[in-house]
């Protein structure tokens, strides 16, 4: 049984300088829509955010956008937001990220800026601390995330990452391979007793 029904995609609200970034967002969104996997994302309608959302919709998929009220004018247009299947407006970034985590069965980081990096690192940290076992994929389009991989290796080598086995993100160069890799890495469905334990947490 497939336990991946939704994927949270972290990405930039700008298209970036290389056309491959936009293309990767479109390929990922199309694959998700065709697989019947709901997109959970930051609600933006511009840049890579808009590209992945539009592609999911065009492929027949569903989209949940989660956006803080203060960012609505910067990252989205009211008209475009109406195209989403579900729109959740939060009061701050903390609430946005928490809901994104709750609604997602897996996470993908496309290229982006500081906000994308912060979201990726936070979800990796939660995995390292044992707070979740949801698959995490890094879309290393054109080697975009290679400097981060080098930094993480340096941190580990210097003795500051002691539980790297708790979080091993999938590093994937080709956007076409992201959804199949996540489905393969999906954890098995919890047993009936496990669900009761999870509800209490």
N, C-alpha and C positions, 0 to 999 in steps of 0.2 A: 504494500500500500504506500502510495506517495504521500509523504508528510509535508511536502513543500507546496503550499497553496498560495503563498504570497512571498514576494521578494522586495526588500527595501533597497532602493538604489540611491547612493550618495553621489552627487556630481555637481559640476559647476553651473551657475546660472548664466554663464557666458559660454560662447562656443569654443573659446581657445583659439590659438593661432594655427593649429594644424587641422586640416579637413578630416583626418582620420579619427579625431576625437568625436566629431559629430556623426560620422559614419558608424562608429562603434556603438554610440547611443541608439541609433536607429536600428542597427542589427540586433542589439540586445532587446530593445522594446518589441520588435517584431517576433523574436523567438519566444518571449514571455507571453505575448498575446496569443500566438499560435498554440502554445502549450497550456493555455487556460490558467496561467499564473497571474495573480493580481499584482499590479505595481503599487507599492507604498513608497511615497517620496515626499520631498519638501514642498510640493505644491507650485513651484515656479513654472511659468509658461515660456520662459526665455532660455536661450543657450542650450546646454546639454539636457537640462531639466525638461525643457519644452520638447526637445527632440525625442527623448525616450518615452515621454508621456504620449505624444502624438502617435508614435510608432505602435505602442501597445493598443491604443484605441483603434488605429487603422487595421490592426490584425485581429480585431474582435475581442480584445481583452478589456479588463476593468481596471480603473485607476482610483486610488485613494490619495488625495493631496492633503498634506498637513502643513499649515503655514501660520506663523505668528502674525497677528494683526498689523504690527508695525512694518512688516516686510512686504505686505500685499502690493503696495504701489511700486516697490523696487524690483521685485522678482516676478511679478505677474500682472496680467490685465484682467479686469473684472469679467469682461466678455469671455475670455479664454477659460477662466476658472469655472464658468458655468458648464463647460464641456466635461468636466470631471464627473465620475460616477458618485464620488463621495468627497466632500470638502470639509475638513476639520480646521477651524480657526482657533489658534491657541493664544494665550496671553504672553507667553515668553518662549525662549528657545529650549529651556529645560523641559517644559511640558511637551513641546513638539517632539523632542528626541525620545522622551519616554513613551509617547504614544506610537511613534514609529517603531520602536523596539517591540512593543506589545503586539502590534499588528503584523509583524513580519516573521516569516519562518526561516529566512536567510537574508544575507546582506551582500551587496556588490558595491564596490567603489570604482567609479569611472574617474577619469581625470577631473580635477577641480582645484579650488584654492584652499585657503586656510580653513574655511568652514568644513569642506569635504574632508580634509586631513584630520580635523578635530573629531568629526563624527566617526571616522574610521578607527582612529586610535582609541576612542572611548569604547567602541563596541569590541575591539580587540582586548582592551583592559578588562572589561566585564567577563569575557571568555577566559582570560588568564586567571581571574579570581574565582572561576568556577560558577559564575552566575548564569551561564547559558552554554548550550552545545550547538547552537545554530551555525550552519556553514557560513563562512565569510570568504568572499572572492575579491581579489584585487585585479581589475582589468588593466594590465600593464601595457596599454596601447602605445606602441612606439617607444617602449622603455620609460614611460612617464614616471612610474613609481620606483624605478631603480635606485635613485638616491635614498629613498626611504628604506629600502631593503638593506642598503649599505649601512645606514645609521642603526637599524635594529641589530644587525650583525655586530656592529661596534659595541653597542650597549651590552649585548650578550657576552661578547669577548671580555669586556671590562668588568663583568660580574654583577651587572645591575638587572638582568632578566634571568630569574632563577627557575621560572615555571613556564618556559617557552613551549613545553609539551602540551600545555593547557589550551594554547591557541596557535593553530597552524593555518593561516589563511591560504587559500588556493591562489596562486599567482598565475594568471592566464593571459597570454598575449593576444589570442584571437577571440574576438567578441562572439563568434559562432559557437565557441566551445564553452562559454560560461554557463548557460542553462544546463546542458548535459552534465557538466562537472558538478554543479550544485545538486542536481537530482541524485547523482551517484554518491555524493557525500552526505546525503540526508540521514539523520539519525532514525533508527527504527521507531515506529509508533509506540508510545508508552503503554504499559500494561494497565489494566483497569484500576488496580490498586495504586499505581504510580500517579494517575490523574488526581486521585483524592488527596495524595500528599502534596502535589503541585498546587492544588486549590487552597491548601492551608498556608502556603508560603507567602 
